[in-house]
Amino acid sequence: MIRFDEEVTRTFRRGIMKRGQTLATLLSDLLSGKASAASLSALSKPGIRPEEALRMTLAAVEARRKLIDANDDAFGRCDVCGEDLGAPALGEMPWADRCAKHAAV
């Protein structure tokens, strides 16, 4: 059973790719000195260097891309409880991997 039609899937994939490109550019800018760690405070995590936080976030986005490319049913479901995240939420953030209940976990 296909959960999302082809056009919706393409839209999600484009969103994932755009997010990955943005993160890769931020990481490159940080490593080259074009951006400061302070400018990336929104992505920072306590006890983790900004470049490591960016790498972890980029890896998570890449994992979502692989799921959507493989047409894996796990795409669009919470990694914790398996709840369907729904097309509207994925339209806003197609790289999401957790439902609202588990987003802070």
C-alpha positions in Angstrom: 0.0 0.0 0.0 1.4 3.4 -1.0 0.9 6.0 1.8 1.7 9.1 -0.3 1.1 9.6 -4.0 4.0 10.3 -6.3 3.6 14.1 -6.4 3.4 14.4 -2.6 6.5 12.1 -2.3 8.4 14.3 -4.7 7.5 17.4 -2.7 8.6 15.8 0.5 11.9 14.7 -1.1 12.6 18.2 -2.4 12.0 19.6 1.1 14.4 17.0 2.6 17.0 17.8 0.0 16.7 21.5 0.6 17.1 21.0 4.3 20.1 18.8 3.8 21.7 21.4 1.5 21.1 24.2 4.0 22.7 22.1 6.8 25.6 21.2 4.7 26.2 24.9 3.8 26.0 25.8 7.5 28.5 23.1 8.4 30.8 24.2 5.6 30.5 27.9 6.7 31.2 27.0 10.3 34.2 24.9 9.5 35.7 27.5 7.2 35.2 30.3 9.7 32.5 32.1 7.6 29.9 31.5 10.4 30.4 31.5 14.2 29.1 29.0 16.6 27.1 31.7 18.3 25.2 32.3 15.0 24.1 28.7 15.1 22.6 28.7 18.6 19.2 27.4 17.4 20.9 24.1 16.4 23.1 23.8 19.4 22.7 21.1 22.0 24.1 21.2 25.5 27.5 19.5 25.7 27.9 19.1 21.9 30.1 21.2 19.7 28.1 23.1 17.1 29.8 21.2 14.2 28.9 17.9 15.8 25.3 19.0 16.3 25.1 20.0 12.6 26.6 16.6 11.5 24.1 14.7 13.6 21.2 16.7 12.3 22.5 16.3 8.7 22.8 12.5 9.3 19.2 12.4 10.5 18.0 14.3 7.4 20.0 11.9 5.2 18.4 9.0 6.9 14.9 10.4 6.1 16.0 10.8 2.4 17.1 7.2 2.3 13.7 6.1 3.7 11.7 8.1 1.2 14.0 7.0 -1.7 13.4 3.3 -0.7 9.7 3.9 -0.4 10.1 2.6 3.2 6.9 2.7 5.2 8.9 4.0 8.2 9.1 7.4 6.4 6.6 9.7 7.9 6.2 7.7 11.1 7.5 8.5 14.6 10.7 6.6 15.3 9.6 6.1 18.9 5.9 5.0 18.7 5.3 4.5 14.9 2.5 7.0 14.8 1.8 8.4 11.3 3.0 12.0 11.3 0.5 12.9 8.6 1.0 14.7 5.3 0.2 18.2 6.6 3.0 18.0 9.2 5.4 16.4 6.8 4.6 19.1 4.3 6.0 21.6 6.8 8.9 19.5 8.0 9.4 16.4 5.8 12.6 15.4 7.6 10.6 14.9 10.9 11.2 11.7 12.7 9.1 12.0 15.8 5.5 12.8 16.6 4.7 15.8 18.8 4.5 13.6 21.9 8.1 12.3 21.4 9.7 15.4 19.8 11.5 16.4 22.9 12.9 12.9 23.6 
